Amino acid sequence: MRTRLVSGRGAVEQLGRLAAELGARKVLLVTDPGIQAAGHYDRACDSLRQAKLHVHTFTDVGENPTTEHVERGSVVARACRPDLIVGLGGGSSLDCAKGINFLHTNGGRMQDYWGLGLAKHPMLPMIAVPTTGGTGSEMQSFALISDAQTHQKMACGDKKASFAIALLDPELTITQPSRVTAVTGMDAISHAVESYVCNRRNPISTIYSREAWRLLATNYLRVIQDPTNLEAREAMQLGAAYAGLAIENSMLGAAHSLANPITAKFGTVHGQAVGIALPYVVRFNAGSFLGNNEPSDRIMDSSDLNKAEQWYRELLLVTQDSNITPSVESGSVGLAEFLTNLLTAAGLEACWRKCGVDSAAIPELADEAARQWTAKFNPRTITASDFVKIYQDSW
């Protein structure tokens, strides 16, 4: 682990001390207007200033950070010349902080870092203070930044872009709107499920995927039903971090390939989009994707099981005593239905049509999905025609 994990209620009060431990004197705090309004910005600044650190801020972070946000933030960084960057907020603020760090320390444009390991010079140390239980960006060395012109979402990865410290304080998540809780939680669940079955899974990643699934699957509805439940929020935040570690040590799959073009073309929030896609990808991967004219409740015989089906059942085995998730025997079919039911219970949409997606765009979306980098890590080979079928059945 390149990132030190500090977790607990009231942990944000340690921010100044931890920043000083990293040798900081001048800090650039990257956040968004919503976090400012919620009062978390003031708590973070107070802690930093109590440690006698000079604080400069960049608050112009959008919901889906683009190259323009990063470039504006890098202008602020050049002016104040920080020796540490703090990302405070959801995945957007954390990714924007990483992007600013790339440009401030290595120059150029964000497009220059689309790929892996393209930063030539050292980067500033960073601290992540996530205010959601969702993206897991605090534990990953990738910044997901959209090109402001093409809307292409670029994954810019470099081990030097890892946060030095991730500070998890569940009290910071209470003020988020219920829909944000719902979509970020679904995002985290998708990370646990996809990283567990991707073709780059390994003994390290599966440990984090399993623990993430245990925490997320059993606490998601608890948070939805009682937003003030700090115990459940703490579990969701820690589960999201573990899912982020699982991705960092493996990869994702076709659900993210389906979701990204939808977000780029129709503006659907990522967690909502990947939540719709995931149940259909689970069925596809396990061979239980039977189409509209065949029974949807078929349970596969043990002789039928492929690797993905076995792995989905292993996840259900982790939570079999919870009385929340489906039985192990229900396998991919039960898991897919459970994931769809979570969407409905959280008040999210379960099909593309209700998200305003035009069915005429499906061929174009499928072509783009097939070009997404996560598609090649899916456990079952998937083609553009497969993506068309999944888009159609989930529309």
Sequence and secondary structure as in RCSB ss.txt:
>XXXX:A:sequence
MRTRLVSGRGAVEQLGRLAAELGARKVLLVTDPGIQAAGHYDRACDSLRQAKLHVHTFTDVGENPTTEHVERGSV
VARACRPDLIVGLGGGSSLDCAKGINFLHTNGGRMQDYWGLGLAKHPMLPMIAVPTTGGTGSEMQSFALISDAQT
HQKMACGDKKASFAIALLDPELTITQPSRVTAVTGMDAISHAVESYVCNRRNPISTIYSREAWRLLATNYLRVIQ
DPTNLEAREAMQLGAAYAGLAIENSMLGAAHSLANPITAKFGTVHGQAVGIALPYVVRFNAGSFLGNNEPSDRIM
DSSDLNKAEQWYRELLLVTQDSNITPSVESGSVGLAEFLTNLLTAAGLEACWRKCGVDSAAIPELADEAARQWTA
KFNPRTITASDFVKIYQDSW
>XXXX:A:secstr
  SEEEESTTGGGGHHHHHHHTT SEEEEE  HHHHHHTHHHHHHHHHHHTT EEEEE    SS BHHHHHHHHH
HHHHH  SEEEEEESHHHHHHHHHHHHHHHH S GGGG EES   S    EEEEESSSS  GGG SEEEEE TTT
  EEEEE GGGS SEEEE GGGGTTS HHHHHHHHHHHHHHHHHHHHSTT  HHHHHHHHHHHHHHHHHHHHHHH
 TT HHHHHHHHHHHHHHHHHHHHS   HHHHHHHHHHHHH   HHHHHHHHHHHHHHHHHT    TTS TT   
 GGG  HHHHHHHHHHHHTTTSSSS  GGGHHHHHHHHHHHHHHHTT  SSSGGGT  GGGHHHHHHHHHHSGGG
GGSSS   HHHHHHHHHHH 
